[in-house]
Amino acid sequence: MTRPPHTIRMHAADNVAIVANDGGLPAGTVLADGLVLLDKVPQAHKVALVDIPEGSAVRRYGVPIGYAVQSIPAGSWVHERLLHMPDARELDGLPIATTKPPAQEPLTGHTFEGYRNPDGSVGTRNILAITQTVQCVAGVTDFAVRRIKAELLPRYPNVDDVVALAHTYGCGVAIDAPDAAIPIRTLRNISLNPNFGGEVMVVSLGCEKLQPERLLPPGSIPLVDERNVADVGASADAALDVVCLQDDAHVGFMSMVDSILRQAEQHLERLNARRRETVPASELVVGVQCGGSDAFSGVTANPAVGFCTDLLVRAGATVMFSEVTEVRDGIDQLTSRASTPGVAQAMIGQMAWYDAYLARGRVDRSANTTPGNKKGGLSNIVEKAMGSIVKSGSAAISGVVAPGEKARHKGLLYAATPASDFICGTLQLAAGMNLHVFTTGRGTPYGLAEVPVIKVATRSDLARRWHDLMDVNAGRIADGEAGIEDVGWELFHLMLDVASGRRKTWAERWKLHNALVLFNPAPVT
């Protein structure tokens, strides 16, 4: 049955609405209020609700997302070629910690089955991760991991997986440049992710700039206890388990591989002895992100994630939202929600650093929006940002995590990352996330080997077509079949099940894993 024309207006001040019907609406369609479409308007794209004079603001989410470059008659298709993008908001004169969200009742009684680590963190998976100091060893490590999975892993049923932390860093880089600290601490903190149980194993070539001692210096591994050293009285330094391929002891390729397997078996034995135990939902560290966004992202999936974010914060958990360019145009919304002036200033500092980083490359935030975003109805980065921010819910922002740093606080955190899906996910892993939520409107098979990724579709059409890739269909909100709260609660309960290992995400079932991509703003030599 053909659905009646359906448009969605986000705010009373908006002079555009998006078309919700699958396939869009043809010219001549009469909307419920009597407005006649002058153009064919694709699904998720905007239609002018009133005449918009040249130079006037086009409003969505109650804010100007652009200014009309020509007069736009009511009923017209409003797309990016008709809009001049607003300038970025200046970083001075912002509201600082002015919004005090109303206190919400703590959400108690919710638990999941997780793996407690010696440092107090909790994993949602029990994985052996093999850290690499340089890309040169990736082929050898990958070969060894295939053998570990085939020959060793079946003997350790309580270990979920073996993962090589491959990357493109380690040599040919300006390793002493100030910004080199970012990729180094990123890889260090990923190695200590809660899903790896404190079992740190390193494969090194030997001649690389990023030596094992620089990557993981003494005292950087907080998970060391008596299990990890042969002699309880030995120094913690002895726990850094390194297989160096250039060591004289290695004669031939198989000697290197066998050495990796021997060391891996020791870690597998300790990981296999671990068992899940009931822990409160407050032990979740959730990274939220969007990719392949469309104009429905800010209508369905991201608001549902935002509602779930509020539930998690009420439960005492940690939630990180990110993507600098995709929140930059709402910086005033963020600084006003900061729990303290110091948190607000930290956010401003991260935005200013990133503005300067883009300026060095002679681009600005407008370079973010992709052809797929525009095909999905997003005219520019301002419109995209307004829909992205809502993933953060309504709670006060209690902390800021710099790129590559580890999250140190609970509650809602802003983790400053580029908007690139792979880099953002990599940096959220370094921050300590043990569960990932990823919303998409255009569709992406994105996944991570290191942490479960729950995929949320913004549109029912995508959820139907990609039925074995999307975990939650938030498109039901636009269809009128569910509310934002309904989908938010569904996501919350799914997260507890996934964190407990009771359910696997589609990305886990298909073993769809994207590569880690370190953010390296320092020069390559």
C-alpha positions, 0 to 999 in steps of 0.5 A: 500500500502506498503511504500518504505523503509524509514530511518531518519538520524538526522545530517550529521555527523551521522553514523546511521539512524533509520527505520521509517517503521511500523513493521520495515524492514527485512534483505535483504531490499535495502535502497534508497542509495543502502545499504542492511540491514544485519539484520531485524531492528525494527521500530525506531531502528538504522541501521549502514550506514557505517562500524563502527570499534570496539571502534569507536563512534556511532553518532546520533544527531551529537554526540557520543551516544556510542562506538562500543564494536565490529566491526559493518558492514554497514547495521547492526542493532545497538542496546544497546548491541553493545554500550558502553555508554560514561561517563557523561560530567564533570560539570566544564569547561562548556560554560557559556552563550556563545550562544545568540539566535537571537532575534525573533519578539514578537508574539502578538494578541493571547489570551485565556479565563482564570480565573484571580486570586487575586495574578495576576496568571491565571487559565485554570480551576476552581477547588476546591482542598482539601489539605491533610497534611498526607496520613492517611486522604486520605480515608476520604477525598476521600469519602467526595470528592465523596459525594461533586461531587454527591451532591454539584457540580451539584449546582455549574456549573461554578466549573470544578471539586473537587480534593483531593491532596492526597500524601504519606507524612506527618508522619513517616518522618524525617521532620527536615532533610534538604531535607525535605523542598522539599516535604513540599514546593511542597505540599504548592505550589501545594495548591496555583496552579493557577487552584485552584483560591486561595481557600485553604482548608486543611484536617488534622488528628491532630497528624501528623508531617506535621501540617497545620501551618507548611505546610501553615504558616502565610503569605504563602497564597498570594491569601487572600483578604476580600472574604476569612475572615469573618471579613475584619479586621481579620488577614490573618491567619483566612483564613487557613481553616482546618478540623481536624479529631481528633477534639473532635467535630467529633463523628463518621465517618459521622461527619468528612465527613459532616464537610468537605462538609460544608467547601467545600460548602463555597469555591464552592460558591466563585469559582462558582462566577468566570467567564472566561475572555480574557487574553493574551497568556503570562498568560500560564505557560506550563510544557513540559515533555516526557514519554514512549519515543522512538527513534522518540521522538527526531524526531517528537514530541519533535521538534514540542513541541520545535517549540511551546515552541519558539512560547510561549516564543515569546508570553511572556508565561512561559515554563518549561522543566525538567527531570534532567537525561534526559538533563544531557548529554546535559548540555553544550547545556543548560549552553551555552544557559543560559541568564546569567552566574548566570542562567548557574551556577544554572543549574550546581548546580542542576545537581551536587546535583542530581549527588550526590543524585544518587551516594548516592543510588549507581546508576547513570544516566544510570538507567533511561532508561527503557525496553520500551525505549530500545524496542522503539530504544533508546540504552541509556540515552545519546541518550534519552537525545539528543532527550529530550532536543529539547523540550526546543526549541531554546530560551535563558534559563532565569531561574531555578526552584529548586524542589518544588519551584514556578516559578518566571520568564517568558520565558523559564525556567529549572525546575529541577525534576526527570525524573519520569513522576509522580514526574516531573508532581507533581513538575511542578504543584508546580511551577505553571503550568496551562497547561501540554504537554506530548509527548510519543512514546511507549504510556501512559494514563498519566493524571493529575486531577489538570491541562489539559494534552495534549498528543502528539504521536511520531508515527502515528501507536500509534496515530491510535491505541490510537486514543482516548488517543492521542491529537496530532499526530506528527508522520505525520512529519516522514510520510512526511505529515506535517512539524515540524512547522505545528505540532508546530502551531497546538499544539499552537492553541490547547493549547489556545483552551484547556486553554480556556475550548473550548476543553477538552483533551482525559485525561480530557474526560476519567478522567484519573488521575495519583496520585501526587507523592512528591519527598522526598530525605530525610530519612523516619524514 
